[in-house]
């Protein structure tokens, strides 16, 4: 990384106690922009994400991706030595991230009130299935449950089949985005009030409470007001978008599919000219989105007939020339070869040690959003388990070798 690389969060230190995807996503976002993120992992196995989609070796590419730019420290939070080390780290940090089931930190003696006594300016971001309050707060739940509870899952898939999930952990990722956003807001508030000499921000205002289901619910646009105002109960519509037409995915003659969004009124006219159906373009009964939605099957059939007679590349060239928004449906191979991704440094290459062999020039997704003309460079991939024990425990906390051994051992070994 060069000296002039923007690092807006440089000087912020974050303690990440999270596993899986939600809290680690928040930590990744903060680390991407310069925060020092210290990730605490359990002895032996570490974050369970190390074994998710593990095709070879000891650490998955998923872990390397989501935990990039962080430091890994092993501590057993069930042991007194591990808890004391966490408390010592809290005193040195600006932010704590966690995504345990509500009440877990409290049972460990690490609840917000305890942490606040140690560091009265600490921002605490808590991610859980249903939040820290309310009748369901005690219930466990992964993002799949939250996606269903939010109404999101009910709208994904075809109307004649059971709802499906999208191919990524969207609920966890969006919750992580909100958590990081909440942290930055709280840090900004802390810094903005200091020149005015105001009192420290109350603990309750420094706890960022992110519920997975609420994060997804916030993405549901006008689902609730449409229902309560007009009695509309949205349903699954496959590749379409409720009330908007024509917009869908279409199969081309070469077996590839493309997405075309020709639903704007003026765009629709050009779209119909392109596919050789000017009659549909001037049809009085197809001049508004509401009218076109009622005849969506007719429109999709006409468009599908046109795309089926051409390759995807031919379709896209014609649509682009006519100013009709359209694009290919990319695979991982397509993304890895695309010049647009390359131009903005969105695929960054690293050699990766799997534990069995070194894989060379493996592409990883770049940092978003872009500052300047290209993605900021990734400093390093997700670390090996306990890679930074000595730097953090021995350096930052000045623990002795014996103290480090005690704090990083499993509870069973500590009691032995």
N, C-alpha and C positions, 0 to 999 in steps of 0.2 A: 504494500500500500504506500502510495506516495504521500509526501508531507502536505500537499494541498488538497488531499481528498476530504470532502466535507464530512464532518462527524458532529452533527448537531447535539448529540447526547453525550459527548465526551465529558468525563467527570462524574457521570451518574453511575452508581454501583447498585446492581440488582441481585437479590438472593432468590433463586428459583427453586422452589420445593416441589414443583409439579412433575407429573408423569404423563405419558401418552401424548396428546396433541394440543389440547386447549391452552393450558398455561405455558407449555413450551413454545407454542406459536407466539404468544405475547412476548416471551423472552427473546425469541428470534428477532422479532420486529425491533425491539429495543436494542439488541446487540448489533443488528444490521447498521444502525445509525450511531454507533459509537459507545453505547453503554457497556460497562464491564458487567457481564452476566455470569454469576457463579451458580452453576447448576449442582444441586445436592442430589446424589444418587445412593441407593441402598448398597451395602456391601454385597459382593458376589455377583449379583445379576444386574444391578443398575436399573435404569429406566426400562420398563418392559418393552418400550418401543425399539430397543436394540434388537429384539427378536421378531418384530413384525415384518412380514415380507422379507424374511432373511433367506436369500437364495444361496448364499455361500458365506463361509467364514463365521465371524462372531458378532459383527455389528452391521445392521441393515443400512441400505442407502437411505431409507426413510429417516432413520435416526440421524445420519450424517447431514441430511438436508435440514430438518427442523431444528436441530441443535447446533447449527453452524455459528461461528463467532463467539461461542461460549467457552467457559472453563468448567471442567468436571472435577468435583470433589466428592469423595466417598465419606458418608457419615451414617451411623445407625441412629435414627431418631428415637428408637425404643430404649437406648442406653442413656444413662445420665451424662456420660462423657460426650456422646453425640449431641444431646440437647444443649449442653453447656457450650459446645463449639458453635452451634447455631445461634445461641444468644449472643455470643461474642461477635459473630459475623453481623447480626442484626445491628449492633452498635456501630458498625462500619458501613452500613448500606443505606441507600435512599429509598429502596423499594423492596417489598417482598411479594412474590407471586406464589400462589398455591391453588391446586384444584382437587383437594381431598373432599371426601364426604363431609358436610357440615358437622362440626363438633369434634373432628379428628384432632385439629391443632389444640383445642381446649383440653382434650383428654391427655395430650402429651405435655400439658403445662406450657404451651406455646401460643395461647390465645391472644387476641389483639390487645387486651388490657395488659398482659405481661409484656408483650413486645413494645407497647407504648411506654411502659416504665423504663425500658432499656433505651429506646430511641423515640422521643416525643415528636419527631418530624417524619417518621417512617410512613410511607404510603403502602397500604396493604391491599393487594388485588386478589379477590377470592372468586374462583370459578367453580360452579357446581351445577347439578342437573336442574334444580328448581329454586336456587337462591338460598340465602341464609335465613330467610323468614318465610312465614306462611305455612299452611297445613301440610304441604308436601315437601317442605325443606329437608326433612330427615331422610327422604327416600334416595337411594342411589340411582344412577341412570347414566348410561353413555349417550352420546350424541344421537344415536339412532332413535332412542326413546324420546329425546327432546324434539327431534325433527317431527316425529309423529304428533307429539303433544302440541306443537306450535301451529299445526295446520298445514305445514309445508309438505309433508309426505303425502297428504291426501291429494295434492295437485300434481304429483309427479308420476307419469306413466300414461297409458292409454285408458280410455273410459270403460272399456269392456274387460279390463283385467285389474287384479289387485294392485294397489300402489307399489311403487318400486323406490329404491334409493338411488341417489346419484353416485357416481363412481369414485368420489373422494369424501373425506370426512368434513363435509361442509359445515355442519353444526359446530364442531370443535374449532374449526378455523375462523369462523365468523365470531365466535365467542372470544377467541384469542385476539382478534382485531379490536373488539370492544374493550377488552381488558387493557391492551396497550394504549388505546385512545384515552381511557379513563386515567391511566397512570400519568400520561403526558399532561392531561388537563390538571391533575392534582399537583404535579410538579410545577407547572406554570403558575398555578394559584399561589403556591408556596413562595416562589420567587417574586411574583408581582406584589405580594403584600408586604414583603420585607422592607422596601424603601419607605413605606408608610408607617412603619413602626407598630404594626398591628400585632395582636397576640398570635400565638401559634394556632394553626388551624385545628379545630376540634377533631378528636379521634374519629368520631362518626362520619366526618366529612372527608377523612383520608382512607376510608374503607371502600374500595371499589367492588361492588357486589354484582357479579355477572352470572346470570342464570342461562344455561344453554338454551332452554326452550324460549326464553324471552329474546335472546339474540336472534334466533330464527324467526320468532314472531314479528320482530321489528322489520324483517325483510318482506313481510306479506302484503305490503302496499295497502290497498283499500279493501282488503278481505272483509274486515269487520264492519266498517261504515257502509259498504255496499249491501251487506246483509241486513244491518239494522235499519238502514234508510229505505231500502227497496225490496227486502226479502230475497235478495240474490244469494244463492248458495253455489259458489264456484265449484266446478268439477274438473276432473282431469281431461285434457284435450290433446294428449300426445305431444307431437312436435309443434303444435300451434300455440298461440297465446290468446287467452280468453278475450273475445270481443274485438280482436284485431285481425284483419285479413286483407290480402293474402300474405301470410308469412309462415314458412314451414321448411322442412328439409325435403329434397326431391332426389330420387334416384336417376342417375344419368346412364347413357348407353354403354359406358365402359365399366359399369358396376360401382363406380364411386358416387358419393352423394354430395350435394351442395346445400347450403342454406341461402334462401332468398327472402329478404324483407322488403316487399313492395307494397306496403300498406298505406303509405302516405298518399293523399288524394292525387297530387300532381305526379308523384312517382308511379302510381298505379296506371295512369294513362300511358306513360312511356313503356311500362312493363308489358302491357297488353299488346302494344305495337310490336315490341321485340319478339313476342312469342307468336306473332301472326294472328292475333285475335282482337283486332281493333273493334269488333262488334261488342266485345265485353267491355272495352274501354269506354265506349260511348253509351252503353246501356243505362237508361235513366234509373234503373233499379239497382245500380252498382256504384253509385257516386259517393256514398258515405261508408265509413267503416262498419257501422251498424248493419247497413244493407248487405255489404260484402260478407260479413260474418254469417248472415242468414243463408248465403249461397256459397259458403266456403268449400263444400264438397265439389261443386261444379267448377269453381275456380282452380282448386287443387288438381282436378282431373285434367283440365286444359293445360296447366303448367307442366304437370307430370308427363303428359303426352309429348310436349315440346322437349323437355330435358332428356327423355328416353331415346330420342333420335340423335343425340349429340353426346360427345364426351364431356366430362366435367370441365376440362380446360376450355373447350369451345364455348360452352354455356357461359362460363365466367367472363371470357373475353367479350362476348356480345353484351352481356349485362353491364359490365364495367363501362364499355363504350357508351352505353345508353344512360349511364348514371343511376342504375338500379342497384341498391346495396345488396351485395351477395358475396359469398366467400366459401372456400373449401372447408370440409370437416377434417381437421388435421389429426393424424396419429402422432405418436412420439417421434417416429422416424421423420415425418414431415416437419415437425417443429425443429428438430435438430439440424435440418438442412436449409431452413428458411432464412433468406437474407435480411428480412426485417428484424427477426430475433437477434441475428448476429450483429447488425448495425448498432443496436442499442445494448450490446453486451449482456443479453438476457440468457445466454447459455455460456457458463463459465467452466473451464476445464480444469480438472484436478486428477492427480494420481491418487488412487485409493488403496490402502492396505486392508484387505478383507480379513486378515488373520491367517489366511492360507496362502495368499499371493497378492501381488501388487497389480492392480488394473490401471492402465495408463489412459490419460485424456478422457476421463469420464465427465460428461456434461452435467452441470447442476443449475437449477433456475436462479437467475440473477435477483438483485435486490430491487424491490418496488416500494415507493415510487422513485422515479429517476430524479436525481438532482444534477443539473447540468445536461449533457447530451447523451450520457450513457449510464447504465446501471453502475452503482458503486461496486468496487471489487469486494468479493467475499474474502475476508481475512484468512479464515481456515474453516474446514468442515467440522461437523460434530466431533467432539474429542473422544479419545479412548477413555474407558472407565477409570476414574481417579487420576487422570493425567496431570491434574493441577493440585494434587494434595499438598505437595511440598511447598509450592508457590504460595498457596492461600493459607494453609494451616501453619506451615513452618515460617512463612514470610510475613504475610499480613497479620496473623494472630500470634506469631512468635511462640508457637507450641513446641515443646521438646519432642524428640523422636518417640519417647515413651508415651507422651500425651496423644500424639498423632495415632500411634498404634492402638491405644485404648478407644479413641473416638471413632476410628474407622473399622474396628472389629465388629463382628456380628454380636448381637446380644448374648447368644449362647456362649460364645467365646469369652465375652466379658465376665459372665457369671461363672465360668469354669474355674 
